[in-house]
Amino acid sequence: MIAALLLFIALQVTPELRQHVEAGLKAKASGDLDTATQEFRLVARMAPGLAPAWVNLGAVYLARKDYADAVPALRKALELNSNLPGAEQMLGTALLAQGFAAEAIPNLEKAQADDLLGVALLESGRPRDAVEHLEAALLKRPGDPDLLYYLGQAHLRLSTDAFESIRRNNPQSPRTEQLLAEEMRNSGNAKAAQLHFRAALALRPDLRGIHYALGDLYLSSGDYEKAETEFRAETKLAPGSAPAAWKLGSVLLNRGQVADAISELKRADMLQPSMPETLLELGKAYNAAGQSAEAEKCLKQVIAQEATGPLAQAAHFQLSQAYRKLKRDADAEHELSLFREMKGRESGTNETAARP
């Protein structure tokens, strides 16, 4: 629309030319892009030296996703007038849509289009620059899934580059062993992961996070005794780590050491207050110790933070048990019904997802 107005301002148009411009605008507004294309092609032929004629044509091609034809039309427009509003961004968009990311960057820079510029920079192998522009765009469009996706890809590229640099330049370092261990763990090879984690510790015994990772591996295999050993080692190295204290408390609870579990879980909650995972385990521990009123406080906090999902589901079940012990049968039935309802929805979702 702006380009059409510029067209009228820049030229004392003939009635015939005005008729075709108006017909093109009307067709574009109604979604009839074929007719709009025909009209704007005619306008460009009738007034080939007029920049807005070409930018209108380029805009219609862009709307049709006919990027290959949009590019020359928009380039012609900018050749005739380098200050056409919107033309730089449209040209950058058309180039980027065809995979010409590096070529699109100058146009998108001039247009100050942070979102598309971030994508172009990422696809041109410049993830660090991409992060800056994608984060700026995200401030304007919080939660946008496309921006979040590309921002995540940019950070992933940076982390991958950093990890490859570690492995290439420091092949015998404890961090390289840690990276190898994490790769093995992520691929499901727990035995190989343990070997590399142990190798990392042999090279650097004070490396935080390794005992935690080993504890998780043992926890996954159901070996609570070894998991406890590793989580205890982690809490000694990092006494301020709430996740390590939470995991240790959880393992102690599973091993029947209820009093010790409560102590460690309370410490985790002190280090990082109101973490729902900690509160759920603490609620379970209080239930096991017969401290139902304390269990109720913790579990209600979990539900306040987690309305749905596995944590909420487990909290409703534990809360029903706490109410039973408190002789609050109606409340117990209510929580149990909520648990069953959530469980039923989960089963229904899984069944639906399993259907072809």
C-alpha positions in Angstrom: 0.0 0.0 0.0 2.8 2.4 0.8 4.5 1.6 -2.5 1.3 2.3 -4.3 1.0 5.7 -2.7 4.5 6.4 -3.7 3.6 5.5 -7.2 0.9 8.0 -7.3 3.0 10.7 -5.7 6.0 10.1 -8.0 4.1 10.3 -11.3 1.1 12.1 -12.7 -0.4 8.7 -13.6 -2.6 8.3 -16.6 -6.1 7.0 -16.0 -5.2 3.7 -17.6 -2.1 3.2 -15.3 -4.1 4.2 -12.2 -6.8 1.7 -13.2 -4.3 -1.2 -13.3 -2.7 -0.1 -10.0 -6.1 0.0 -8.3 -7.1 -3.4 -9.8 -3.8 -4.9 -8.6 -4.3 -3.6 -5.1 -7.9 -4.7 -5.0 -7.0 -8.2 -6.2 -4.2 -8.6 -3.7 -6.4 -7.4 -0.8 -9.0 -10.1 -1.8 -6.4 -12.8 -2.1 -6.5 -13.1 -5.9 -2.8 -13.1 -6.3 -2.9 -14.3 -9.9 -4.9 -11.3 -11.0 -2.7 -9.0 -8.8 0.4 -10.4 -10.5 -1.0 -9.8 -14.0 -1.9 -6.2 -13.1 1.4 -5.3 -11.5 3.4 -6.9 -14.3 1.5 -4.6 -16.7 2.1 -1.6 -14.4 5.9 -2.4 -14.4 5.9 -2.6 -18.3 4.0 0.6 -18.6 6.3 2.5 -16.1 9.6 0.6 -16.1 11.5 3.5 -14.7 9.3 3.8 -11.6 10.6 2.0 -8.5 7.3 1.6 -6.7 6.0 -0.3 -9.8 8.6 -2.9 -9.3 8.3 -3.1 -5.5 4.6 -3.7 -5.8 5.3 -6.5 -8.3 8.0 -7.9 -5.9 5.6 -7.8 -3.0 3.0 -9.8 -4.9 5.6 -12.4 -5.9 6.6 -12.6 -2.3 3.0 -13.2 -1.2 2.8 -16.0 -3.7 6.1 -17.4 -2.3 7.4 -17.1 -5.8 10.8 -16.1 -4.5 12.8 -16.6 -7.7 10.7 -13.9 -9.5 10.5 -11.6 -6.4 14.3 -11.2 -6.3 14.8 -9.5 -9.7 11.7 -7.3 -9.3 12.9 -6.1 -5.8 16.4 -5.6 -7.0 15.2 -3.5 -9.9 13.1 -1.4 -7.4 16.2 -0.8 -5.2 18.3 0.0 -8.2 15.9 2.8 -9.1 15.4 4.0 -5.5 17.6 2.7 -2.7 15.3 4.1 0.0 12.1 2.4 -0.8 10.3 1.4 2.5 10.2 -2.3 3.0 12.1 -3.2 -0.1 15.3 -4.2 1.6 13.5 -6.6 4.0 11.4 -8.1 1.2 14.5 -8.8 -0.9 16.3 -10.3 2.1 13.3 -12.4 2.8 13.1 -13.7 -0.7 16.9 -14.5 -0.8 16.8 -16.2 2.6 13.8 -18.3 1.6 15.8 -19.7 -1.3 18.8 -20.5 0.9 20.9 -17.6 -0.1 21.5 -16.7 3.5 24.9 -14.9 3.1 23.5 -12.8 0.2 20.5 -11.8 2.3 22.4 -10.5 5.2 23.2 -6.9 3.8 19.6 -6.4 3.0 18.3 -7.6 6.3 21.0 -5.5 8.1 19.7 -2.4 6.3 16.2 -3.3 7.2 17.1 -3.9 10.8 15.1 -7.1 10.7 16.6 -8.9 13.7 14.5 -12.1 13.4 15.4 -12.9 9.8 18.9 -11.5 10.2 19.5 -13.9 13.0 18.4 -16.8 10.9 20.5 -15.7 8.0 23.6 -15.3 10.2 23.0 -18.8 11.7 22.7 -20.4 8.3 25.8 -18.5 7.2 27.9 -20.1 9.9 27.9 -17.2 12.3 26.0 -18.5 15.4 27.5 -16.0 17.8 26.3 -13.1 15.8 23.0 -14.9 15.3 22.3 -15.2 19.1 22.5 -11.4 19.5 19.9 -10.7 16.9 17.6 -13.6 17.8 17.6 -12.5 21.4 16.7 -9.0 20.4 13.9 -10.3 18.2 12.6 -12.5 21.1 12.3 -9.4 23.3 9.7 -8.1 20.8 8.0 -11.5 20.3 8.4 -13.4 23.6 7.6 -17.1 23.3 7.7 -17.1 19.5 8.3 -20.8 18.6 10.4 -20.1 15.5 12.6 -17.6 17.2 13.1 -20.0 20.1 13.9 -22.8 17.7 16.6 -20.8 15.9 18.0 -19.4 19.1 18.3 -23.0 20.5 20.0 -24.1 17.3 22.5 -21.2 17.5 23.3 -22.0 21.1 23.6 -25.7 20.2 26.0 -24.8 17.4 28.1 -22.8 19.7 28.2 -25.5 22.3 29.1 -28.1 19.7 31.9 -25.9 18.4 33.2 -25.5 21.9 33.1 -29.2 22.7 34.8 -30.1 19.4 37.5 -27.6 20.3 38.0 -29.3 23.7 38.3 -32.7 22.0 40.6 -31.5 19.2 43.0 -29.5 21.4 42.8 -31.4 24.6 42.3 -35.1 23.7 43.6 -36.5 27.0 41.9 -34.0 29.3 39.3 -34.8 32.0 36.7 -32.7 30.1 37.2 -34.8 27.0 36.6 -37.9 29.1 33.5 -36.3 30.5 32.2 -35.4 27.0 32.8 -39.0 25.8 31.0 -40.3 28.9 28.0 -38.0 28.2 27.9 -39.2 24.6 27.9 -42.8 25.8 25.2 -42.1 28.3 23.0 -40.4 25.8 23.4 -43.3 23.4 22.3 -45.7 26.1 25.7 -47.3 26.7 25.8 -47.0 30.5 28.8 -49.3 31.0 31.0 -47.2 28.6 29.8 -44.0 30.2 30.8 -45.2 33.6 34.3 -46.0 32.3 34.8 -42.5 30.9 33.4 -40.8 33.9 35.8 -42.8 36.1 38.6 -41.8 33.8 37.7 -38.2 34.2 37.8 -38.5 38.0 41.1 -40.3 37.8 42.5 -37.2 36.0 40.8 -34.7 38.1 39.2 -36.0 41.4 37.7 -32.6 42.3 35.7 -32.3 39.1 32.1 -31.4 40.1 29.2 -33.1 38.4 30.9 -36.4 37.7 29.8 -38.2 40.8 26.3 -36.8 40.2 26.3 -38.3 36.7 27.5 -41.6 38.0 24.8 -41.6 40.7 22.2 -41.0 38.1 23.5 -44.0 36.1 23.3 -46.3 39.1 19.9 -44.9 40.0 18.6 -45.7 36.5 19.8 -49.3 37.0 18.2 -49.6 40.4 21.5 -49.9 42.3 20.6 -47.5 45.2 23.7 -48.5 47.3 26.2 -47.3 44.6 24.0 -44.3 43.8 24.1 -43.2 47.4 27.9 -43.5 47.4 28.1 -41.3 44.4 25.6 -38.7 45.5 27.3 -38.5 48.9 30.6 -37.9 47.1 29.0 -35.1 45.1 27.5 -33.4 48.1 31.0 -33.4 49.7 32.5 -31.7 46.6 29.6 -29.4 46.2 27.8 -28.9 49.5 25.8 -26.0 48.0 24.3 -28.1 45.3 20.5 -28.5 45.8 20.1 -31.1 43.1 22.8 -33.3 44.6 21.1 -33.0 48.1 17.7 -33.8 46.5 19.1 -36.9 44.7 20.8 -38.1 47.9 17.7 -37.6 49.9 15.6 -39.5 47.3 18.0 -42.4 47.3 18.0 -42.5 51.1 14.3 -42.6 51.1 14.2 -45.5 48.6 16.7 -47.3 50.9 14.4 -46.9 53.9 16.6 -44.4 55.7 13.7 -42.1 56.3 15.1 -39.8 59.0 18.3 -39.2 57.0 16.3 -38.7 53.9 14.2 -36.0 55.6 17.3 -34.3 56.8 18.9 -34.2 53.4 15.8 -33.2 51.6 15.2 -30.3 54.1 18.8 -29.2 53.3 18.0 -29.3 49.6 14.9 -27.2 50.1 16.9 -24.7 52.1 19.5 -24.4 49.4 16.9 -24.0 46.6 13.5 -23.3 48.2 10.3 -24.6 46.6 11.9 -26.8 44.0 8.9 -29.1 43.3 11.0 -32.3 42.9 12.4 -31.8 46.4 9.0 -31.0 47.9 7.5 -34.1 46.4 10.2 -36.4 47.8 10.0 -34.5 51.1 6.3 -35.1 51.2 6.8 -38.8 50.6 9.4 -38.9 53.3 7.1 -37.2 55.8 4.4 -39.6 54.9 6.7 -42.5 55.5 7.7 -41.0 58.9 4.0 -40.6 59.9 4.3 -36.8 59.8 1.2 -36.3 57.7 0.6 -32.7 58.5 4.1 -31.8 57.3 3.6 -34.0 54.2 0.4 -32.1 53.4 2.3 -28.7 53.4 4.9 -30.0 51.0 2.6 -31.7 48.6 0.2 -28.8 48.4 3.1 -26.6 47.4 3.9 -29.1 44.6 0.4 -29.0 43.3 0.3 -25.2 43.5 3.4 -25.1 41.2 2.6 -28.1 39.0 -1.1 -28.2 37.9 -0.5 -31.1 35.5 2.2 -33.7 34.7 3.9 -36.5 36.6 4.9 -34.4 39.7 1.3 -33.2 40.2 0.0 -36.7 39.7 2.3 -38.2 42.3 1.6 -35.3 44.7 -2.2 -36.0 44.5 -1.6 -39.7 45.3 0.7 -38.9 48.2 -1.7 -36.3 49.5 -4.5 -38.8 49.5 -2.4 -41.0 51.7 -1.6 -38.2 54.1 -5.3 -37.3 54.4 -6.1 -41.0 55.2 -3.7 -40.9 58.1 -5.2 -37.6 59.3 -8.7 -39.2 59.2 -9.8 -36.7 56.5 -11.5 -39.4 54.4 -13.5 -37.0 52.1 -10.3 -35.1 51.3 -8.4 -38.3 50.7 -11.1 -39.5 48.3 -11.0 -36.2 46.4 -7.2 -36.4 46.0 -7.4 -40.0 44.9 -10.1 -39.2 42.3 -7.9 -36.4 41.0 -5.0 -38.8 40.8 -7.1 -41.4 38.9 -8.5 -38.7 36.5 -5.0 -37.5 35.7 -3.8 -41.1 35.3 -6.8 -41.8 33.0 -6.0 -38.8 30.8 -2.4 -39.9 30.6 -3.4 -43.4 29.5 -5.9 -42.0 26.9 -3.2 -39.7 25.5 -0.7 -42.6 25.3 -3.3 -44.8 23.6 -4.1 -42.1 21.1 -0.5 -41.5 20.3 0.1 -45.2 19.7 -2.6 -45.4 17.1 -1.5 -45.3 13.5 
